[in-house]
Amino acid sequence: MGNQRVPKIEIISILPQEIKFTLSNTDVSIANALRRIMIAEVPTLAIDLVEFTENSTVLNDEYIAHRLGLIPIKYEDPETSRGGDCHGAFMSHRNCSCEEGCPRCEVELELDVSFDLVAPNRLEHDADLPLTITSADLKSSNPSVMPAHFVSTDEQEEAQDAGISIVKIGPGQHLKLKCKARMGISKEHAKWCPVAVATYRFEPIITINEEACTTLSLEEKQELVEVCPDRILALEGGRLVVAENAMEMATFTEELKVTQNLMKKRPEDDDFVTVEHNMNRFIFSVETAGAMDAEEIFMSSLRVLKEKLNDLADRLTQIKEQGE
């Protein structure tokens, strides 16, 4: 049996909309499995069925239904009042024993906006201006489930609308509909994808050849510092040193390689600076699309990965027992 490794996770930074962490003492297979689970297998809520009562807007029913499906639907844990994992609170409607939907497998949202009734209250000046219907106009039957209008407070402060725009309406136009939000995963449809970005990269190993650097002038050292797009190097007292945040920043070093090759007196001379990949340590960056907090996406992906590994272990045990 090979050496058993215990993966380790270290949090670099954590915000409701973004989390950065390092995964170490493992290999690419686990890192990529975790990334793919966050993208495709973390369950979230999304609008899956729309029933129109009236639509006199400029967009047809199918177009509006598609836009509604892409609005992130957030589940808030009633006990903690924080964005949580909906997996324990809901189940897939395909696995539910009900026939026409129930609170266990779906949440109903309603939208009813008439320009002639709403515009005088919303528009400060000219009532003939187009009125924007947004996600804020969706009313949920479950107080723990609601559209995620903005990813962060900064985005909310910069926005011109009260939520995600759905359609603009003018005088005489009316949009009334009911829709049902259901739980699913992105493997089935992209509207259930909880992340906007989920990437990882290898942690860099930066080595400075002190002896070789003594042959460089101060101008040449400064050129090496400036040629790195991520500024992984710095000058201290005339010496090249690794920059403070280099471990988090280094992503591309081809220009550094080309520049120092031009500075060498002989092609076979050692590099002044080498940047290698640490194949056992990965830096993750995950940004949420709004349906879940970044931390919850990460924790939910670990749960899904654990379930997969337990299922694999059970299947291997069954195969072993059948062989005996």
Stockholm file with secondary structure:
# STOCKHOLM 1.0

chainA/1-324         MGNQRVPKIEIISILPQEIKFTLSNTDVSIANALRRIMIAEVPTLAIDLVEFTENSTVLNDEYIAHRLGLIPIKYEDPETSRGGDCHGAFMSHRNCSCEEGCPRCEVELELDVSFDLVAPNRLEHDADLPLTITSADLKSSNPSVMPAHFVSTDEQEEAQDAGISIVKIGPGQHLKLKCKARMGISKEHAKWCPVAVATYRFEPIITINEEACTTLSLEEKQELVEVCPDRILALEGGRLVVAENAMEMATFTEELKVTQNLMKKRPEDDDFVTVEHNMNRFIFSVETAGAMDAEEIFMSSLRVLKEKLNDLADRLTQIKEQGE
#=GR chainA/1-324 SS CCCCCCCEEEEEEEETTEEEEEEESSCHHHHHHHHHHHHHTSCEEEEEEEEEEEECSSSCHHHHHHHHHTSCEEEBCTTTCSBCCTTTTCCCTTTCSCSSCCTTTEEEEEEEEEHHHHHHHHCSSCTTSCEEEEGGGCEESSTTEEECCCSSHHHHHHCSSSSCEEEEECTTCEEEEEEEEEEECTTTCGGGCCEEEEEEEEEEEEEECHHHHTTSCHHHHHHHHHHSTTCCEEEETTEEEECTTHHHHCCCCHHHHHHHHHHCSSTTSCCSEEEEEEEEEEEEEEEECSSSCHHHHHHHHHHHHHHHHHHHHHHHHHHHHHHC
#=GC SS_cons         CCCCCCCEEEEEEEETTEEEEEEESSCHHHHHHHHHHHHHTSCEEEEEEEEEEEECSSSCHHHHHHHHHTSCEEEBCTTTCSBCCTTTTCCCTTTCSCSSCCTTTEEEEEEEEEHHHHHHHHCSSCTTSCEEEEGGGCEESSTTEEECCCSSHHHHHHCSSSSCEEEEECTTCEEEEEEEEEEECTTTCGGGCCEEEEEEEEEEEEEECHHHHTTSCHHHHHHHHHHSTTCCEEEETTEEEECTTHHHHCCCCHHHHHHHHHHCSSTTSCCSEEEEEEEEEEEEEEEECSSSCHHHHHHHHHHHHHHHHHHHHHHHHHHHHHHC
//
